[in-house]
Amino acid sequence: MDKDTAAALELSIDHWMRLVALAKRGSPKSFWAEGLRSDTCALCTLYISPTAKCRGLDDEEEELQDCIGCPVQNKTRKRYCEGTPYLEVYKAALLWEDAFYAKEGQPKARETLVYHCESELEFLKSLREIPQPKKVTGGGGGGPRRRWELD
């Protein structure tokens, strides 16, 4: 993962941490203000046109490049966050907003929203790269060599 993508992933994780907090104790207005749109997601800003790396292509070519290289798309093999909890968050947020203003079923709707927001947050955290053991080449050092150290 390149530095820009890693930084965008961390910003996206921070964004979802705020969304979880707002789902737990905020109002729908504050939740929607934080945003579920692509322009509020650092990864989307990096990988979805017109802000994506593919600037300079025509609109149709840009759309074909949307999400390509995004760690979410790399994991799910789908574009626009399909295959992640994101779409369930969006549906749950709409239901919570309805329940909030109708003053009926709001605790259950909030609980469902929190669950899906936490699921999305955990999904994003799972995309962080795990450092791999360094491959050591050459002989020095004397002791037994681990499997990944063998040439």
Secondary structure as GFF3:
##gff-version 3
##sequence-region A 1 151
A	DSSP	alpha_helix	3	25	.	.	.	ID=ss1
A	DSSP	alpha_helix	28	34	.	.	.	ID=ss2
A	DSSP	three_ten_helix	38	40	.	.	.	ID=ss3
A	DSSP	alpha_helix	42	47	.	.	.	ID=ss4
A	DSSP	alpha_helix	59	65	.	.	.	ID=ss5
A	DSSP	alpha_helix	71	76	.	.	.	ID=ss6
A	DSSP	alpha_helix	86	102	.	.	.	ID=ss7
A	DSSP	alpha_helix	106	125	.	.	.	ID=ss8
A	DSSP	three_ten_helix	147	149	.	.	.	ID=ss9
###
